[in-house]
Amino acid sequence: MAQWTIDPAHSEIKFKVKHLVISTVTGRFDRFSATIQANRPDFSDARIQFEADVNSISTNNEQRDGHLKSPDFFDAESYPEIKFASTSITRKEEGEYALAGNMTIRGTSRPVSLKVVYNGTVKGFDGDVAAFEITGTLNRQEFGLRWNAMTETGGVVVSDDVKLDIVAELKKVEVEVPVSA
């Protein structure tokens, strides 16, 4: 079974959420890791484990980032990681998959479904490289991220739906096989 790891220098874990009903705030996680195991070269049998460091969240606004790390949202002190573990991957058409798995945010695990586009595998400077684009939408309320406020016009400050936008470049890991004596 081939093993792959995410290359943080060539990957992005971003999210988007509506703010004040009419605009969108984009954020990202700067520290994350992932391992993927697959027998098939098209990754149609992939098993994926992913973790993001909540304290690495960035929306380019220090005050907002602090609020997101607080108990009102992620509660980074008590729940420092977001985790994802795949349960299945289903090929939809050439290079497109439906990825199912369990997402854990703030100690709450929920099943999620993500769309995956496999962009291919090439020989890189130091081994095989594979690339993917992953998208999906989560309801933050389902994970205990419940803080909100109402605007003067009756709209919410933060929408419940959070869009995920992930660009993942993977590097193949050479796994040493123990030699029998």
C-alpha positions as CSV (number, residue, x, y, z in Angstrom):
1,M,0.0,0.0,0.0
2,A,1.4,3.4,-1.0
3,Q,1.5,6.1,1.6
4,W,1.4,9.8,0.9
5,T,1.7,12.9,3.1
6,I,0.4,16.4,2.4
7,D,3.0,19.0,1.5
8,P,2.1,22.2,3.5
9,A,4.3,24.4,1.3
10,H,2.1,23.6,-1.7
11,S,-1.3,23.1,-0.1
12,E,-4.1,25.4,1.3
13,I,-6.8,24.7,3.8
14,K,-9.3,27.6,3.4
15,F,-12.9,28.3,4.4
16,K,-15.5,30.9,3.6
17,V,-18.5,32.1,5.6
18,K,-21.1,34.8,5.0
19,H,-20.7,37.9,7.2
20,L,-23.6,40.3,7.8
21,V,-25.6,38.4,5.2
22,I,-24.0,40.3,2.2
23,S,-20.3,39.7,2.3
24,T,-17.9,36.8,2.7
25,V,-15.0,36.3,5.1
26,T,-12.2,33.9,4.0
27,G,-9.9,32.2,6.4
28,R,-7.3,29.5,6.5
29,F,-5.4,27.1,8.7
30,D,-1.7,27.5,8.4
31,R,-0.6,24.3,10.2
32,F,-2.0,21.0,9.2
33,S,-1.0,17.4,8.4
34,A,-2.5,14.6,6.4
35,T,-1.7,11.0,5.5
36,I,-3.2,9.1,2.7
37,Q,-2.9,5.4,2.0
38,A,-4.0,3.9,-1.4
39,N,-3.3,0.8,-3.4
40,R,-4.7,2.1,-6.6
41,P,-2.9,4.7,-8.6
42,D,-6.1,6.7,-9.1
43,F,-6.7,6.9,-5.3
44,S,-10.1,5.3,-5.7
45,D,-9.4,3.2,-2.6
46,A,-7.8,6.0,-0.5
47,R,-7.9,6.1,3.3
48,I,-7.3,9.7,4.6
49,Q,-6.4,11.1,8.0
50,F,-6.3,14.9,8.4
51,E,-5.6,17.3,11.3
52,A,-5.6,21.1,11.4
53,D,-4.2,23.2,14.3
54,V,-7.0,25.5,15.4
55,N,-4.4,28.0,16.8
56,S,-3.1,28.5,13.3
57,I,-6.4,29.9,12.1
58,S,-6.0,33.2,10.2
59,T,-8.6,35.5,8.7
60,N,-6.2,38.4,8.3
61,N,-7.8,40.1,11.4
62,E,-6.1,39.4,14.7
63,Q,-9.2,40.4,16.8
64,R,-11.5,38.1,14.8
65,D,-8.9,35.3,14.9
66,G,-8.8,35.6,18.7
67,H,-12.6,35.4,18.8
68,L,-12.6,32.3,16.6
69,K,-10.1,30.6,19.0
70,S,-12.2,31.5,22.0
71,P,-15.0,29.3,23.6
72,D,-17.5,31.3,21.5
73,F,-16.3,29.3,18.5
74,F,-13.5,26.7,18.3
75,D,-12.4,26.8,22.0
76,A,-8.8,26.2,20.9
77,E,-7.5,25.7,24.5
78,S,-9.9,22.8,25.1
79,Y,-10.0,21.5,21.5
80,P,-6.7,22.3,19.7
81,E,-7.3,20.2,16.6
82,I,-9.9,19.7,13.9
83,K,-9.7,16.1,12.6
84,F,-11.1,14.2,9.6
85,A,-11.0,10.5,9.0
86,S,-12.4,9.0,5.7
87,T,-14.9,6.2,5.7
88,S,-15.4,5.8,2.0
89,I,-14.5,7.2,-1.4
90,T,-16.7,6.8,-4.4
91,R,-15.7,7.4,-8.0
92,K,-18.3,9.7,-9.7
93,E,-16.6,10.0,-13.0
94,E,-13.0,10.3,-14.4
95,G,-11.0,12.2,-11.8
96,E,-14.0,13.1,-9.6
97,Y,-14.9,11.4,-6.3
98,A,-17.3,11.7,-3.4
99,L,-15.4,11.5,-0.1
100,A,-17.2,10.5,3.0
101,G,-15.8,10.7,6.5
102,N,-16.1,11.9,10.0
103,M,-15.1,15.4,10.9
104,T,-14.4,16.3,14.5
105,I,-14.6,19.9,15.6
106,R,-14.8,21.0,19.2
107,G,-15.1,17.4,20.4
108,T,-18.1,16.7,18.2
109,S,-17.8,14.2,15.4
110,R,-20.2,14.3,12.4
111,P,-20.3,12.6,9.0
112,V,-19.5,14.9,6.1
113,S,-19.4,14.5,2.4
114,L,-16.8,16.3,0.3
115,K,-16.3,16.6,-3.5
116,V,-12.8,15.6,-4.7
117,V,-11.2,16.4,-8.0
118,Y,-8.0,14.4,-8.6
119,N,-5.7,16.5,-10.8
120,G,-3.2,13.7,-11.5
121,T,0.2,12.4,-10.4
122,V,3.6,13.4,-11.8
123,K,7.3,12.8,-11.0
124,G,8.5,15.8,-8.9
125,F,11.9,16.9,-8.0
126,D,12.1,14.4,-5.1
127,G,9.6,11.7,-6.0
128,D,5.9,11.3,-6.9
129,V,3.5,14.1,-6.4
130,A,-0.3,14.0,-6.6
131,A,-2.7,16.9,-6.5
132,F,-6.3,17.3,-5.4
133,E,-9.0,20.0,-5.0
134,I,-11.5,19.3,-2.3
135,T,-14.7,21.3,-1.6
136,G,-17.7,21.0,0.6
137,T,-20.1,22.8,3.0
138,L,-20.4,22.2,6.7
139,N,-23.1,23.6,9.1
140,R,-21.0,25.0,12.0
141,Q,-24.0,24.7,14.4
142,E,-23.7,20.9,14.1
143,F,-20.2,21.1,15.6
144,G,-21.1,23.3,18.5
145,L,-19.9,26.6,17.0
146,R,-23.1,28.4,18.0
147,W,-22.1,32.1,18.7
148,N,-24.0,34.6,16.6
149,A,-25.7,38.0,16.8
150,M,-28.4,39.8,14.9
151,T,-27.9,43.0,12.9
152,E,-30.2,46.0,13.2
153,T,-32.0,44.8,10.1
154,G,-32.6,41.3,11.5
155,G,-29.9,39.4,9.6
156,V,-27.3,37.2,11.3
157,V,-23.7,38.3,11.7
158,V,-22.3,34.9,10.8
159,S,-24.0,32.3,8.6
160,D,-24.3,28.7,9.6
161,D,-22.9,27.3,6.4
162,V,-19.1,27.2,6.0
163,K,-17.6,26.4,2.6
164,L,-14.4,24.4,2.5
165,D,-11.9,25.0,-0.2
166,I,-8.8,22.7,0.0
167,V,-5.9,22.4,-2.4
168,A,-3.8,19.4,-1.5
169,E,-0.5,18.4,-3.0
170,L,0.8,15.1,-1.7
171,K,4.2,13.5,-1.7
172,K,4.7,9.8,-1.9
173,V,6.5,8.5,1.2
174,E,8.9,5.6,0.9
175,V,8.0,3.2,3.7
176,E,10.8,1.0,4.9
177,V,9.8,-2.7,4.9
178,P,11.5,-4.7,7.7
179,V,13.8,-7.4,6.4
180,S,13.1,-10.9,7.8
181,A,16.0,-12.8,9.2
